Amino acid sequence: MVTRNERVAELLRLGNYTQTAGVTTFLQYAGAEALNNVEASERAVSTMVDEFTLRRDALYAGLSELPGIRFDKPQGAFYMFPNFSEIIPATLEGTERNKFIYELLMEHGIATVYGSCFGKHFGDNVRLSFSATPVPVVEKAVERMSKIFPS
């Protein structure tokens, strides 16, 4: 969520390749063994659910303090999709409007995806993912946002 690392695009390309190139045989056997170990699987899932809940709650609490932003608390997603209609200048239209918040956040080191990527009705939204973002980084992003959108 928070980055100024110029290598992110390179790493994303590498990640995209490894996700589509297939899984080696020995990893498939390891995966099958992991799935058959019910106790370890339940423990791992519980640990992940707890961590995702902490991340979600940190982002939710932080965004709740910011004025003019509307959003719902996700119950199963790994992202929030806040709406910034009250903050985006009314004079902006089209692509300029769709990317306004996205670019503003990126200028402050907060990585998002602009909402119009998800359909024409979501131009005033951005997607804030917390799937791979530790709580301290989520808190740093919220701190940066509080400077952009002070109460």
C-alpha positions in Angstrom: 0.0 0.0 0.0 2.8 2.4 0.8 5.8 2.5 -1.6 8.3 4.7 -3.4 10.2 1.7 -4.7 10.9 2.1 -8.4 11.3 -1.7 -8.8 7.7 -2.5 -8.0 6.8 -2.7 -11.7 9.6 -5.2 -12.4 8.6 -7.3 -9.4 5.0 -7.3 -10.4 6.0 -8.6 -13.9 8.0 -11.4 -12.3 5.1 -12.2 -9.9 2.7 -12.3 -12.8 4.9 -14.7 -14.6 5.4 -17.1 -11.7 1.6 -17.1 -11.0 0.8 -18.3 -14.5 3.8 -20.5 -15.3 2.5 -23.5 -13.3 3.4 -25.1 -10.1 6.3 -27.7 -9.9 5.4 -31.3 -9.0 7.1 -31.3 -5.6 5.1 -28.2 -4.6 1.9 -29.9 -5.7 2.8 -32.9 -3.4 3.6 -30.4 -0.5 0.2 -28.7 -1.1 -1.7 -31.9 -1.0 0.1 -32.9 2.3 -0.8 -29.5 3.7 -4.4 -29.9 2.7 -4.6 -33.3 4.3 -3.2 -32.0 7.6 -6.5 -30.6 9.0 -5.2 -29.5 12.3 -2.3 -27.5 10.8 -4.6 -26.1 8.1 -7.1 -24.9 10.7 -4.3 -23.3 12.7 -2.9 -21.6 9.7 -6.3 -20.3 8.5 -7.1 -19.0 12.0 -3.7 -17.1 12.1 -4.4 -15.6 8.7 -7.9 -14.5 9.6 -6.7 -12.9 12.8 -4.0 -11.0 10.9 -6.4 -9.8 8.1 -8.8 -8.7 10.8 -6.1 -6.6 12.5 -5.2 -5.0 9.1 -8.8 -4.3 8.2 -9.6 -2.8 11.6 -6.5 -0.6 11.5 -7.5 0.7 8.1 -11.1 1.1 9.0 -10.3 3.0 12.2 -7.9 5.3 10.4 -10.3 6.1 7.5 -13.1 6.6 9.9 -11.2 9.6 11.3 -10.9 11.3 7.9 -13.6 13.8 6.8 -15.6 13.4 3.5 -14.8 9.8 2.8 -17.6 7.2 2.6 -16.9 3.5 2.8 -18.2 0.2 4.2 -16.3 -2.1 6.5 -15.5 -5.3 4.5 -16.7 -8.6 6.0 -14.6 -10.8 3.7 -12.6 -8.8 1.3 -8.9 -7.8 1.5 -9.5 -4.2 0.5 -11.5 -1.2 1.2 -13.2 0.8 -1.6 -13.7 4.3 -0.2 -15.6 7.0 -2.1 -14.1 10.5 -2.3 -17.0 12.3 -4.1 -17.1 15.0 -1.4 -13.4 15.7 -1.7 -12.9 15.7 -5.5 -13.4 19.1 -7.0 -16.8 19.4 -8.8 -15.1 21.0 -11.8 -13.2 17.8 -12.7 -14.6 15.4 -15.2 -13.7 12.2 -17.1 -10.3 10.7 -16.7 -9.0 13.8 -14.8 -11.7 13.2 -12.1 -11.2 9.4 -12.1 -7.5 9.7 -11.3 -7.6 12.7 -9.0 -7.5 10.9 -5.7 -5.3 8.1 -7.1 -2.7 10.5 -8.2 -2.9 12.6 -5.0 -2.4 9.5 -2.8 0.5 8.2 -5.1 2.2 11.6 -4.7 2.2 10.9 -0.9 3.5 7.3 -1.3 0.2 5.5 -1.0 -0.4 2.9 -3.7 -4.0 2.4 -4.8 -6.0 1.3 -7.8 -8.4 4.0 -9.1 -12.0 3.0 -9.0 -12.9 3.4 -12.6 -10.8 0.2 -13.3 -13.8 -1.6 -11.7 -16.5 0.1 -13.8 -17.7 3.4 -14.9 -19.8 4.0 -11.7 -16.7 3.9 -9.4 -14.7 6.8 -10.7 -14.7 8.6 -7.3 -13.4 5.5 -5.5 -10.0 4.0 -5.0 -9.2 0.5 -3.9 -6.9 0.2 -0.8 -5.6 -3.3 -0.4 -4.5 -4.7 2.9 -3.9 -8.3 1.7 -0.2 -8.2 1.9 0.3 -5.0 4.0 1.4 -5.4 7.6 -0.4 -3.3 10.3 2.5 -0.8 10.7 2.4 -0.1 7.0 -1.4 0.3 7.1 -1.0 2.7 10.0 1.7 4.7 8.0 -0.6 5.0 5.1 -3.4 6.3 7.3 -1.0 8.8 8.9 -0.1 10.1 5.4 -3.7 10.3 4.5 -4.5 12.3 7.6 -2.0 14.9 6.4 -3.7 15.0 3.0 -7.3 15.1 4.4 -7.0 16.7 7.8 -10.0 16.6 10.2 
